[in-house]
Amino acid sequence: IHHEAISVPSQINPFINDKTRWQFSATLIEVIAEDITSCDCRLAANEWEGDEYPIFEAIPVGRQGSKELHVSLAEPIWFNRERLWCQALLVLSYVLAAGQE
């Protein structure tokens, strides 16, 4: 893979205060306990090609993207991480949007 290095994001706390951080944590715990997930995260069988969890993701590489790098998506590891990431992103988006009102 040949490209310029990507800058590391700043380490700024997204929460305006401890109350907002607590609200995020408490809500995320509830979302995880209730197994709530957002649509369009490729977590549901109807979002997969076929009806099975994909075993790899093809990432185009090369100067013209003519080659593919196959990255393993071993379900026991990546499915659970993807679900948690989507749940946290859903809650974070909600908490930050509510804080702007």
C-alpha positions in Angstrom: 0.0 0.0 0.0 1.6 3.3 -1.1 0.0 6.5 0.2 0.8 9.4 2.4 0.6 8.7 6.1 -2.7 9.6 7.7 -2.6 12.1 10.6 -3.6 10.7 14.0 -6.8 12.3 15.2 -6.6 14.7 18.1 -7.3 13.3 21.5 -10.0 15.8 22.4 -12.7 14.6 24.9 -16.0 14.7 22.9 -18.0 15.3 26.1 -18.7 18.8 27.4 -18.7 17.7 31.0 -18.7 14.7 33.3 -22.5 14.5 33.3 -22.5 14.0 29.5 -19.8 11.3 29.8 -21.8 9.6 32.5 -25.0 9.8 30.3 -23.1 8.2 27.4 -21.7 5.4 29.6 -25.1 4.6 31.3 -27.0 4.7 27.9 -24.4 2.5 26.3 -24.7 -0.1 29.1 -28.5 -0.2 28.5 -28.1 -0.5 24.7 -25.6 -3.4 25.1 -27.9 -5.1 27.6 -30.9 -4.8 25.3 -28.8 -5.8 22.3 -30.0 -2.7 20.4 -28.2 -2.1 17.1 -28.5 0.4 14.3 -29.5 -0.4 10.7 -26.8 0.0 8.0 -24.0 -1.5 10.2 -23.9 -4.7 8.2 -24.9 -6.6 11.4 -28.1 -8.1 10.0 -28.3 -11.0 7.6 -30.3 -9.0 5.1 -27.4 -6.5 4.9 -24.9 -9.3 3.9 -24.2 -10.6 0.4 -26.0 -13.9 0.6 -27.4 -14.8 4.0 -24.2 -15.6 5.8 -21.8 -13.3 7.7 -18.9 -12.4 5.3 -15.7 -14.3 6.0 -13.5 -11.6 4.5 -13.6 -8.0 3.2 -11.8 -7.1 -0.1 -9.9 -3.8 0.1 -8.7 -2.4 -3.2 -5.0 -1.7 -3.3 -2.4 -0.7 -5.8 -1.9 2.4 -7.9 -5.2 2.0 -9.6 -7.0 -0.2 -7.1 -6.6 -3.2 -9.5 -5.5 -5.6 -6.8 -7.4 -6.7 -3.7 -6.3 -7.4 -0.2 -8.5 -9.9 1.5 -8.9 -9.2 5.3 -10.3 -11.9 7.5 -13.5 -11.1 9.3 -13.5 -14.1 11.6 -17.0 -13.9 13.2 -16.1 -14.7 16.8 -13.7 -11.7 16.8 -15.0 -9.0 14.3 -18.8 -9.4 14.5 -18.8 -8.7 18.3 -16.4 -5.8 17.9 -18.4 -4.4 15.0 -21.6 -4.6 17.0 -20.0 -2.8 20.0 -18.5 -0.1 17.7 -21.9 0.5 16.1 -23.7 0.6 19.4 -21.2 3.1 20.8 -21.4 5.2 17.7 -25.2 5.3 17.9 -25.2 6.3 21.5 -22.4 8.9 21.1 -24.2 10.5 18.1 -27.4 10.7 20.2 -25.7 12.1 23.3 -23.7 14.7 21.4 -26.8 15.8 19.4 -28.8 16.1 22.6 -26.1 18.3 24.1 -26.4 20.8 21.2 -30.1 21.4 21.8 
